Amino acid sequence: MSLKAAAILILIGSSVVLSAQSFDAKQQFQQKCAMCHGADGKGKPAMKTRDWSSADVQKMSDADLAAIITNGKSPMPAYKTMTADQVKDMVAYVRTFKK
């Protein structure tokens, strides 16, 4: 492998790491979820969205929460553009709403 090819691979690898590190679950929540679930995750009664701090949500497994985030649950849209690690970070953020 040439030095130039190795440098390109290093740059590509670095940008992937930076992209993964630049994901901020709290910021993404505020941008994509808060409009329906509220900034505090308590839901919006008028929209009939769930309170993410409630015992029934918090007792859900990480896999169940990840599936809902990834695939959506009517009327919530799917977020299939998120990587598995980003979904994992979002699940961890949802856990911070625990009462």
Biopython code that builds the backbone (N, CA, C, O; Angstrom):
import numpy as np
from Bio.PDB.StructureBuilder import StructureBuilder

atoms = [
    (1, "MET", "N", (0.847, -1.163, 0.000)),
    (1, "MET", "CA", (0.000, 0.000, 0.000)),
    (1, "MET", "C", (0.898, 1.233, 0.000)),
    (1, "MET", "O", (1.887, 1.299, 0.730)),
    (2, "SER", "N", (0.543, 2.187, -0.815)),
    (2, "SER", "CA", (1.322, 3.411, -0.897)),
    (2, "SER", "C", (1.063, 4.281, 0.320)),
    (2, "SER", "O", (0.074, 4.111, 1.033)),
    (3, "LEU", "N", (1.963, 5.206, 0.534)),
    (3, "LEU", "CA", (1.816, 6.139, 1.643)),
    (3, "LEU", "C", (0.558, 6.988, 1.464)),
    (3, "LEU", "O", (-0.145, 7.279, 2.432)),
    (4, "LYS", "N", (0.282, 7.379, 0.223)),
    (4, "LYS", "CA", (-0.908, 8.181, -0.066)),
    (4, "LYS", "C", (-2.187, 7.399, 0.258)),
    (4, "LYS", "O", (-3.114, 7.946, 0.855)),
    (5, "ALA", "N", (-2.235, 6.123, -0.134)),
    (5, "ALA", "CA", (-3.412, 5.289, 0.141)),
    (5, "ALA", "C", (-3.597, 5.111, 1.644)),
    (5, "ALA", "O", (-4.721, 5.152, 2.143)),
    (6, "ALA", "N", (-2.501, 4.914, 2.361)),
    (6, "ALA", "CA", (-2.586, 4.758, 3.813)),
    (6, "ALA", "C", (-3.110, 6.033, 4.466)),
    (6, "ALA", "O", (-3.907, 5.973, 5.403)),
    (7, "ALA", "N", (-2.664, 7.184, 3.972)),
    (7, "ALA", "CA", (-3.105, 8.462, 4.517)),
    (7, "ALA", "C", (-4.600, 8.651, 4.276)),
    (7, "ALA", "O", (-5.313, 9.148, 5.147)),
    (8, "ILE", "N", (-5.068, 8.259, 3.110)),
    (8, "ILE", "CA", (-6.498, 8.376, 2.800)),
    (8, "ILE", "C", (-7.307, 7.492, 3.734)),
    (8, "ILE", "O", (-8.342, 7.916, 4.247)),
    (9, "LEU", "N", (-6.844, 6.258, 3.962)),
    (9, "LEU", "CA", (-7.557, 5.359, 4.873)),
    (9, "LEU", "C", (-7.600, 5.922, 6.285)),
    (9, "LEU", "O", (-8.616, 5.810, 6.971)),
    (10, "ILE", "N", (-6.504, 6.524, 6.721)),
    (10, "ILE", "CA", (-6.464, 7.119, 8.056)),
    (10, "ILE", "C", (-7.463, 8.274, 8.135)),
    (10, "ILE", "O", (-8.184, 8.403, 9.124)),
    (11, "LEU", "N", (-7.509, 9.111, 7.098)),
    (11, "LEU", "CA", (-8.452, 10.231, 7.092)),
    (11, "LEU", "C", (-9.897, 9.749, 7.101)),
    (11, "LEU", "O", (-10.737, 10.298, 7.814)),
    (12, "ILE", "N", (-10.181, 8.730, 6.314)),
    (12, "ILE", "CA", (-11.534, 8.184, 6.276)),
    (12, "ILE", "C", (-11.893, 7.613, 7.642)),
    (12, "ILE", "O", (-12.979, 7.871, 8.160)),
    (13, "GLY", "N", (-10.995, 6.849, 8.216)),
    (13, "GLY", "CA", (-11.239, 6.279, 9.542)),
    (13, "GLY", "C", (-11.431, 7.349, 10.595)),
    (13, "GLY", "O", (-12.274, 7.207, 11.480)),
    (14, "SER", "N", (-10.653, 8.422, 10.507)),
    (14, "SER", "CA", (-10.777, 9.518, 11.463)),
    (14, "SER", "C", (-12.118, 10.211, 11.335)),
    (14, "SER", "O", (-12.732, 10.565, 12.341)),
    (15, "SER", "N", (-12.581, 10.408, 10.107)),
    (15, "SER", "CA", (-13.857, 11.092, 9.940)),
    (15, "SER", "C", (-15.005, 10.238, 10.455)),
    (15, "SER", "O", (-15.989, 10.774, 10.965)),
    (16, "VAL", "N", (-14.898, 8.928, 10.332)),
    (16, "VAL", "CA", (-15.936, 8.050, 10.874)),
    (16, "VAL", "C", (-15.954, 8.163, 12.389)),
    (16, "VAL", "O", (-17.028, 8.237, 12.987)),
    (17, "VAL", "N", (-14.794, 8.177, 13.016)),
    (17, "VAL", "CA", (-14.718, 8.309, 14.472)),
    (17, "VAL", "C", (-15.272, 9.660, 14.897)),
    (17, "VAL", "O", (-16.029, 9.734, 15.865)),
    (18, "LEU", "N", (-14.911, 10.732, 14.195)),
    (18, "LEU", "CA", (-15.403, 12.052, 14.543)),
    (18, "LEU", "C", (-16.917, 12.131, 14.386)),
    (18, "LEU", "O", (-17.593, 12.754, 15.205)),
    (19, "SER", "N", (-17.450, 11.509, 13.346)),
    (19, "SER", "CA", (-18.893, 11.526, 13.143)),
    (19, "SER", "C", (-19.599, 10.828, 14.294)),
    (19, "SER", "O", (-20.613, 11.317, 14.793)),
    (20, "ALA", "N", (-19.074, 9.705, 14.713)),
    (20, "ALA", "CA", (-19.687, 8.964, 15.811)),
    (20, "ALA", "C", (-19.599, 9.762, 17.106)),
    (20, "ALA", "O", (-20.538, 9.775, 17.902)),
    (21, "GLN", "N", (-18.456, 10.433, 17.314)),
    (21, "GLN", "CA", (-18.273, 11.189, 18.546)),
    (21, "GLN", "C", (-19.099, 12.467, 18.550)),
    (21, "GLN", "O", (-19.428, 12.981, 19.619)),
    (22, "SER", "N", (-19.439, 12.986, 17.383)),
    (22, "SER", "CA", (-20.148, 14.250, 17.335)),
    (22, "SER", "C", (-21.644, 14.086, 17.607)),
    (22, "SER", "O", (-22.351, 15.085, 17.739)),
    (23, "PHE", "N", (-22.136, 12.859, 17.694)),
    (23, "PHE", "CA", (-23.550, 12.639, 18.001)),
    (23, "PHE", "C", (-23.797, 12.999, 19.456)),
    (23, "PHE", "O", (-23.122, 12.495, 20.353)),
    (24, "ASP", "N", (-24.748, 13.854, 19.678)),
    (24, "ASP", "CA", (-25.110, 14.287, 21.019)),
    (24, "ASP", "C", (-26.576, 13.911, 21.231)),
    (24, "ASP", "O", (-27.468, 14.556, 20.678)),
    (25, "ALA", "N", (-26.827, 12.881, 22.022)),
    (25, "ALA", "CA", (-28.186, 12.373, 22.205)),
    (25, "ALA", "C", (-29.117, 13.450, 22.766)),
    (25, "ALA", "O", (-30.266, 13.556, 22.337)),
    (26, "LYS", "N", (-28.636, 14.239, 23.709)),
    (26, "LYS", "CA", (-29.482, 15.289, 24.280)),
    (26, "LYS", "C", (-29.874, 16.295, 23.197)),
    (26, "LYS", "O", (-31.037, 16.684, 23.095)),
    (27, "GLN", "N", (-28.914, 16.704, 22.407)),
    (27, "GLN", "CA", (-29.183, 17.662, 21.335)),
    (27, "GLN", "C", (-30.146, 17.058, 20.309)),
    (27, "GLN", "O", (-31.075, 17.729, 19.861)),
    (28, "GLN", "N", (-29.928, 15.803, 19.941)),
    (28, "GLN", "CA", (-30.810, 15.142, 18.985)),
    (28, "GLN", "C", (-32.218, 15.005, 19.547)),
    (28, "GLN", "O", (-33.200, 15.167, 18.823)),
    (29, "PHE", "N", (-32.314, 14.707, 20.839)),
    (29, "PHE", "CA", (-33.622, 14.629, 21.485)),
    (29, "PHE", "C", (-34.336, 15.968, 21.367)),
    (29, "PHE", "O", (-35.510, 16.024, 21.000)),
    (30, "GLN", "N", (-33.622, 17.048, 21.682)),
    (30, "GLN", "CA", (-34.232, 18.374, 21.621)),
    (30, "GLN", "C", (-34.692, 18.716, 20.204)),
    (30, "GLN", "O", (-35.725, 19.361, 20.023)),
    (31, "GLN", "N", (-33.925, 18.282, 19.201)),
    (31, "GLN", "CA", (-34.258, 18.597, 17.816)),
    (31, "GLN", "C", (-35.359, 17.699, 17.241)),
    (31, "GLN", "O", (-36.193, 18.164, 16.464)),
    (32, "LYS", "N", (-35.367, 16.431, 17.614)),
    (32, "LYS", "CA", (-36.253, 15.476, 16.953)),
    (32, "LYS", "C", (-37.391, 14.939, 17.817)),
    (32, "LYS", "O", (-38.401, 14.475, 17.288)),
    (33, "CYS", "N", (-37.241, 14.996, 19.118)),
    (33, "CYS", "CA", (-38.207, 14.324, 19.991)),
    (33, "CYS", "C", (-38.998, 15.274, 20.883)),
    (33, "CYS", "O", (-40.171, 15.031, 21.170)),
    (34, "ALA", "N", (-38.356, 16.355, 21.322)),
    (34, "ALA", "CA", (-38.969, 17.241, 22.313)),
    (34, "ALA", "C", (-40.274, 17.864, 21.831)),
    (34, "ALA", "O", (-41.155, 18.150, 22.641)),
    (35, "MET", "N", (-40.408, 18.076, 20.528)),
    (35, "MET", "CA", (-41.638, 18.704, 20.033)),
    (35, "MET", "C", (-42.863, 17.862, 20.379)),
    (35, "MET", "O", (-43.958, 18.405, 20.520)),
    (36, "CYS", "N", (-42.703, 16.562, 20.517)),
    (36, "CYS", "CA", (-43.823, 15.684, 20.869)),
    (36, "CYS", "C", (-43.722, 15.149, 22.298)),
    (36, "CYS", "O", (-44.734, 14.989, 22.980)),
    (37, "HIS", "N", (-42.510, 14.879, 22.738)),
    (37, "HIS", "CA", (-42.327, 14.265, 24.058)),
    (37, "HIS", "C", (-41.999, 15.278, 25.150)),
    (37, "HIS", "O", (-41.866, 14.910, 26.317)),
    (38, "GLY", "N", (-41.869, 16.557, 24.778)),
    (38, "GLY", "CA", (-41.544, 17.596, 25.751)),
    (38, "GLY", "C", (-40.054, 17.635, 26.039)),
    (38, "GLY", "O", (-39.375, 16.610, 25.976)),
    (39, "ALA", "N", (-39.552, 18.808, 26.352)),
    (39, "ALA", "CA", (-38.124, 18.978, 26.629)),
    (39, "ALA", "C", (-37.673, 18.151, 27.824)),
    (39, "ALA", "O", (-36.508, 17.766, 27.922)),
    (40, "ASP", "N", (-38.607, 17.882, 28.732)),
    (40, "ASP", "CA", (-38.286, 17.107, 29.935)),
    (40, "ASP", "C", (-38.635, 15.626, 29.790)),
    (40, "ASP", "O", (-38.486, 14.856, 30.740)),
    (41, "GLY", "N", (-39.102, 15.224, 28.595)),
    (41, "GLY", "CA", (-39.438, 13.828, 28.343)),
    (41, "GLY", "C", (-40.738, 13.370, 28.988)),
    (41, "GLY", "O", (-41.042, 12.178, 28.972)),
    (42, "LYS", "N", (-41.501, 14.280, 29.547)),
    (42, "LYS", "CA", (-42.723, 13.906, 30.265)),
    (42, "LYS", "C", (-43.931, 13.739, 29.347)),
    (42, "LYS", "O", (-45.028, 13.434, 29.814)),
    (43, "GLY", "N", (-43.737, 13.935, 28.059)),
    (43, "GLY", "CA", (-44.829, 13.785, 27.117)),
    (43, "GLY", "C", (-45.700, 15.020, 27.075)),
    (43, "GLY", "O", (-45.544, 15.937, 27.881)),
    (44, "LYS", "N", (-46.612, 15.033, 26.130)),
    (44, "LYS", "CA", (-47.560, 16.138, 25.991)),
    (44, "LYS", "C", (-48.960, 15.529, 25.956)),
    (44, "LYS", "O", (-49.340, 14.885, 24.978)),
    (45, "PRO", "N", (-49.724, 15.737, 27.032)),
    (45, "PRO", "CA", (-51.064, 15.138, 27.109)),
    (45, "PRO", "C", (-51.940, 15.434, 25.890)),
    (45, "PRO", "O", (-52.668, 14.556, 25.428)),
    (46, "ALA", "N", (-51.876, 16.647, 25.372)),
    (46, "ALA", "CA", (-52.710, 16.998, 24.219)),
    (46, "ALA", "C", (-52.366, 16.139, 22.996)),
    (46, "ALA", "O", (-53.216, 15.888, 22.142)),
    (47, "MET", "N", (-51.112, 15.695, 22.928)),
    (47, "MET", "CA", (-50.672, 14.856, 21.805)),
    (47, "MET", "C", (-50.733, 13.375, 22.155)),
    (47, "MET", "O", (-50.519, 12.514, 21.302)),
    (48, "LYS", "N", (-51.029, 13.088, 23.425)),
    (48, "LYS", "CA", (-51.084, 11.714, 23.928)),
    (48, "LYS", "C", (-49.749, 10.986, 23.751)),
    (48, "LYS", "O", (-49.712, 9.794, 23.447)),
    (49, "THR", "N", (-48.650, 11.732, 23.947)),
    (49, "THR", "CA", (-47.329, 11.104, 23.885)),
    (49, "THR", "C", (-46.947, 10.610, 25.266)),
    (49, "THR", "O", (-47.383, 11.152, 26.282)),
    (50, "ARG", "N", (-46.137, 9.584, 25.285)),
    (50, "ARG", "CA", (-45.785, 8.922, 26.541)),
    (50, "ARG", "C", (-44.788, 9.726, 27.362)),
    (50, "ARG", "O", (-43.948, 10.454, 26.832)),
    (51, "ASP", "N", (-44.909, 9.569, 28.653)),
    (51, "ASP", "CA", (-43.990, 10.145, 29.622)),
    (51, "ASP", "C", (-42.805, 9.192, 29.724)),
    (51, "ASP", "O", (-42.926, 8.091, 30.260)),
    (52, "TRP", "N", (-41.671, 9.620, 29.209)),
    (52, "TRP", "CA", (-40.494, 8.746, 29.185)),
    (52, "TRP", "C", (-39.925, 8.496, 30.571)),
    (52, "TRP", "O", (-39.103, 7.598, 30.749)),
    (53, "SER", "N", (-40.357, 9.286, 31.563)),
    (53, "SER", "CA", (-39.883, 9.052, 32.928)),
    (53, "SER", "C", (-40.761, 8.051, 33.666)),
    (53, "SER", "O", (-40.425, 7.623, 34.770)),
    (54, "SER", "N", (-41.885, 7.677, 33.062)),
    (54, "SER", "CA", (-42.823, 6.772, 33.729)),
    (54, "SER", "C", (-42.233, 5.371, 33.912)),
    (54, "SER", "O", (-41.352, 4.942, 33.167)),
    (55, "ALA", "N", (-42.740, 4.690, 34.909)),
    (55, "ALA", "CA", (-42.260, 3.342, 35.214)),
    (55, "ALA", "C", (-42.465, 2.391, 34.031)),
    (55, "ALA", "O", (-41.607, 1.550, 33.761)),
    (56, "ASP", "N", (-43.594, 2.518, 33.325)),
    (56, "ASP", "CA", (-43.852, 1.588, 32.220)),
    (56, "ASP", "C", (-42.852, 1.766, 31.074)),
    (56, "ASP", "O", (-42.496, 0.792, 30.411)),
    (57, "VAL", "N", (-42.401, 2.988, 30.836)),
    (57, "VAL", "CA", (-41.374, 3.194, 29.801)),
    (57, "VAL", "C", (-40.013, 2.767, 30.339)),
    (57, "VAL", "O", (-39.260, 2.084, 29.646)),
    (58, "GLN", "N", (-39.698, 3.157, 31.550)),
    (58, "GLN", "CA", (-38.380, 2.855, 32.110)),
    (58, "GLN", "C", (-38.151, 1.360, 32.335)),
    (58, "GLN", "O", (-37.005, 0.910, 32.367)),
    (59, "LYS", "N", (-39.230, 0.586, 32.491)),
    (59, "LYS", "CA", (-39.045, -0.859, 32.684)),
    (59, "LYS", "C", (-38.851, -1.594, 31.354)),
    (59, "LYS", "O", (-38.506, -2.776, 31.344)),
    (60, "MET", "N", (-39.070, -0.899, 30.236)),
    (60, "MET", "CA", (-38.848, -1.517, 28.924)),
    (60, "MET", "C", (-37.363, -1.849, 28.770)),
    (60, "MET", "O", (-36.501, -1.146, 29.296)),
    (61, "SER", "N", (-37.087, -2.901, 28.061)),
    (61, "SER", "CA", (-35.691, -3.270, 27.837)),
    (61, "SER", "C", (-35.037, -2.274, 26.882)),
    (61, "SER", "O", (-35.717, -1.572, 26.133)),
    (62, "ASP", "N", (-33.715, -2.226, 26.923)),
    (62, "ASP", "CA", (-32.983, -1.371, 25.988)),
    (62, "ASP", "C", (-33.299, -1.776, 24.553)),
    (62, "ASP", "O", (-33.421, -0.922, 23.674)),
    (63, "ALA", "N", (-33.429, -3.069, 24.319)),
    (63, "ALA", "CA", (-33.728, -3.553, 22.965)),
    (63, "ALA", "C", (-35.098, -3.066, 22.498)),
    (63, "ALA", "O", (-35.265, -2.698, 21.335)),
    (64, "ASP", "N", (-36.083, -3.065, 23.408)),
    (64, "ASP", "CA", (-37.418, -2.586, 23.046)),
    (64, "ASP", "C", (-37.404, -1.089, 22.737)),
    (64, "ASP", "O", (-38.004, -0.646, 21.758)),
    (65, "LEU", "N", (-36.715, -0.314, 23.575)),
    (65, "LEU", "CA", (-36.619, 1.126, 23.314)),
    (65, "LEU", "C", (-35.872, 1.392, 22.013)),
    (65, "LEU", "O", (-36.266, 2.260, 21.235)),
    (66, "ALA", "N", (-34.803, 0.652, 21.776)),
    (66, "ALA", "CA", (-34.033, 0.817, 20.538)),
    (66, "ALA", "C", (-34.896, 0.508, 19.325)),
    (66, "ALA", "O", (-34.812, 1.199, 18.309)),
    (67, "ALA", "N", (-35.718, -0.517, 19.423)),
    (67, "ALA", "CA", (-36.594, -0.885, 18.306)),
    (67, "ALA", "C", (-37.609, 0.220, 18.028)),
    (67, "ALA", "O", (-37.899, 0.516, 16.869)),
    (68, "ILE", "N", (-38.147, 0.827, 19.075)),
    (68, "ILE", "CA", (-39.115, 1.910, 18.888)),
    (68, "ILE", "C", (-38.438, 3.117, 18.248)),
    (68, "ILE", "O", (-38.995, 3.732, 17.339)),
    (69, "ILE", "N", (-37.249, 3.456, 18.714)),
    (69, "ILE", "CA", (-36.523, 4.589, 18.143)),
    (69, "ILE", "C", (-36.191, 4.321, 16.678)),
    (69, "ILE", "O", (-36.369, 5.192, 15.826)),
    (70, "THR", "N", (-35.720, 3.137, 16.393)),
    (70, "THR", "CA", (-35.303, 2.789, 15.031)),
    (70, "THR", "C", (-36.480, 2.640, 14.079)),
    (70, "THR", "O", (-36.449, 3.157, 12.963)),
    (71, "ASN", "N", (-37.509, 1.939, 14.514)),
    (71, "ASN", "CA", (-38.620, 1.586, 13.626)),
    (71, "ASN", "C", (-39.843, 2.475, 13.767)),
    (71, "ASN", "O", (-40.755, 2.418, 12.942)),
    (72, "GLY", "N", (-39.865, 3.296, 14.807)),
    (72, "GLY", "CA", (-41.020, 4.134, 15.060)),
    (72, "GLY", "C", (-42.143, 3.338, 15.694)),
    (72, "GLY", "O", (-42.081, 2.112, 15.783)),
    (73, "LYS", "N", (-43.157, 4.040, 16.128)),
    (73, "LYS", "CA", (-44.350, 3.411, 16.701)),
    (73, "LYS", "C", (-45.458, 4.434, 16.530)),
    (73, "LYS", "O", (-45.414, 5.513, 17.121)),
    (74, "SER", "N", (-46.424, 4.101, 15.741)),
    (74, "SER", "CA", (-47.432, 5.053, 15.301)),
    (74, "SER", "C", (-47.916, 5.938, 16.447)),
    (74, "SER", "O", (-48.319, 5.424, 17.490)),
    (75, "PRO", "N", (-47.883, 7.228, 16.273)),
    (75, "PRO", "CA", (-47.555, 8.009, 15.088)),
    (75, "PRO", "C", (-46.087, 8.443, 15.011)),
    (75, "PRO", "O", (-45.716, 9.211, 14.123)),
    (76, "MET", "N", (-45.252, 7.957, 15.935)),
    (76, "MET", "CA", (-43.843, 8.353, 15.930)),
    (76, "MET", "C", (-43.138, 7.811, 14.693)),
    (76, "MET", "O", (-43.278, 6.634, 14.359)),
    (77, "PRO", "N", (-42.378, 8.671, 14.014)),
    (77, "PRO", "CA", (-41.668, 8.202, 12.820)),
    (77, "PRO", "C", (-40.466, 7.341, 13.185)),
    (77, "PRO", "O", (-39.968, 7.388, 14.310)),
    (78, "ALA", "N", (-40.016, 6.568, 12.232)),
    (78, "ALA", "CA", (-38.802, 5.764, 12.389)),
    (78, "ALA", "C", (-37.581, 6.659, 12.211)),
    (78, "ALA", "O", (-37.613, 7.629, 11.454)),
    (79, "TYR", "N", (-36.525, 6.329, 12.903)),
    (79, "TYR", "CA", (-35.254, 7.050, 12.762)),
    (79, "TYR", "C", (-34.192, 6.066, 12.292)),
    (79, "TYR", "O", (-33.222, 5.792, 13.000)),
    (80, "LYS", "N", (-34.385, 5.549, 11.109)),
    (80, "LYS", "CA", (-33.487, 4.539, 10.553)),
    (80, "LYS", "C", (-32.142, 5.106, 10.116)),
    (80, "LYS", "O", (-31.232, 4.347, 9.787)),
    (81, "THR", "N", (-32.006, 6.422, 10.110)),
    (81, "THR", "CA", (-30.728, 7.020, 9.724)),
    (81, "THR", "C", (-29.730, 7.027, 10.880)),
    (81, "THR", "O", (-28.546, 7.301, 10.684)),
    (82, "MET", "N", (-30.207, 6.728, 12.070)),
    (82, "MET", "CA", (-29.300, 6.672, 13.217)),
    (82, "MET", "C", (-28.544, 5.352, 13.214)),
    (82, "MET", "O", (-29.111, 4.305, 12.903)),
    (83, "THR", "N", (-27.266, 5.405, 13.560)),
    (83, "THR", "CA", (-26.469, 4.186, 13.663)),
    (83, "THR", "C", (-26.864, 3.437, 14.927)),
    (83, "THR", "O", (-27.545, 3.981, 15.797)),
    (84, "ALA", "N", (-26.436, 2.198, 15.021)),
    (84, "ALA", "CA", (-26.727, 1.400, 16.217)),
    (84, "ALA", "C", (-26.161, 2.069, 17.468)),
    (84, "ALA", "O", (-26.800, 2.060, 18.520)),
    (85, "ASP", "N", (-24.966, 2.648, 17.356)),
    (85, "ASP", "CA", (-24.363, 3.330, 18.502)),
    (85, "ASP", "C", (-25.139, 4.583, 18.875)),
    (85, "ASP", "O", (-25.271, 4.896, 20.058)),
    (86, "GLN", "N", (-25.654, 5.305, 17.885)),
    (86, "GLN", "CA", (-26.445, 6.497, 18.161)),
    (86, "GLN", "C", (-27.756, 6.125, 18.839)),
    (86, "GLN", "O", (-28.200, 6.814, 19.757)),
    (87, "VAL", "N", (-28.368, 5.053, 18.397)),
    (87, "VAL", "CA", (-29.600, 4.582, 19.037)),
    (87, "VAL", "C", (-29.299, 4.180, 20.481)),
    (87, "VAL", "O", (-30.069, 4.487, 21.391)),
    (88, "LYS", "N", (-28.190, 3.502, 20.680)),
    (88, "LYS", "CA", (-27.787, 3.105, 22.034)),
    (88, "LYS", "C", (-27.608, 4.341, 22.926)),
    (88, "LYS", "O", (-28.017, 4.342, 24.088)),
    (89, "ASP", "N", (-26.993, 5.390, 22.370)),
    (89, "ASP", "CA", (-26.824, 6.641, 23.120)),
    (89, "ASP", "C", (-28.173, 7.283, 23.423)),
    (89, "ASP", "O", (-28.369, 7.841, 24.502)),
    (90, "MET", "N", (-29.101, 7.206, 22.473)),
    (90, "MET", "CA", (-30.427, 7.784, 22.689)),
    (90, "MET", "C", (-31.184, 7.005, 23.768)),
    (90, "MET", "O", (-31.879, 7.602, 24.591)),
    (91, "VAL", "N", (-31.053, 5.693, 23.767)),
    (91, "VAL", "CA", (-31.682, 4.879, 24.821)),
    (91, "VAL", "C", (-31.105, 5.278, 26.173)),
    (91, "VAL", "O", (-31.842, 5.427, 27.148)),
    (92, "ALA", "N", (-29.795, 5.449, 26.230)),
    (92, "ALA", "CA", (-29.158, 5.864, 27.489)),
    (92, "ALA", "C", (-29.687, 7.230, 27.924)),
    (92, "ALA", "O", (-29.887, 7.472, 29.114)),
    (93, "TYR", "N", (-29.910, 8.110, 26.970)),
    (93, "TYR", "CA", (-30.462, 9.433, 27.307)),
    (93, "TYR", "C", (-31.905, 9.302, 27.826)),
    (93, "TYR", "O", (-32.279, 9.974, 28.788)),
    (94, "VAL", "N", (-32.691, 8.463, 27.209)),
    (94, "VAL", "CA", (-34.066, 8.218, 27.684)),
    (94, "VAL", "C", (-34.020, 7.746, 29.146)),
    (94, "VAL", "O", (-34.881, 8.114, 29.946)),
    (95, "ARG", "N", (-33.041, 6.954, 29.477)),
    (95, "ARG", "CA", (-32.913, 6.447, 30.855)),
    (95, "ARG", "C", (-32.669, 7.579, 31.846)),
    (95, "ARG", "O", (-32.964, 7.426, 33.031)),
    (96, "THR", "N", (-32.138, 8.711, 31.388)),
    (96, "THR", "CA", (-31.888, 9.841, 32.316)),
    (96, "THR", "C", (-33.178, 10.491, 32.771)),
    (96, "THR", "O", (-33.160, 11.274, 33.721)),
    (97, "PHE", "N", (-34.311, 10.192, 32.118)),
    (97, "PHE", "CA", (-35.591, 10.769, 32.502)),
    (97, "PHE", "C", (-36.250, 10.011, 33.658)),
    (97, "PHE", "O", (-37.314, 10.411, 34.132)),
    (98, "LYS", "N", (-35.632, 8.934, 34.109)),
    (98, "LYS", "CA", (-36.213, 8.115, 35.164)),
    (98, "LYS", "C", (-36.567, 8.971, 36.378)),
    (98, "LYS", "O", (-35.784, 9.817, 36.808)),
    (99, "LYS", "N", (-37.751, 8.737, 36.915)),
    (99, "LYS", "CA", (-38.236, 9.494, 38.082)),
    (99, "LYS", "C", (-37.412, 9.178, 39.302)),
    (99, "LYS", "O", (-37.670, 9.719, 40.377)),
]
sb = StructureBuilder()
sb.init_structure("model")
sb.init_model(0)
sb.init_chain("A")
sb.init_seg("    ")
for serial, (resi, resn, name, xyz) in enumerate(atoms, 1):
    if name == "N":
        sb.init_residue(resn, " ", resi, " ")
    sb.init_atom(name, np.array(xyz, "f"), 0.0, 1.0, " ", f" {name:<3s}", serial, name[0])
structure = sb.get_structure()
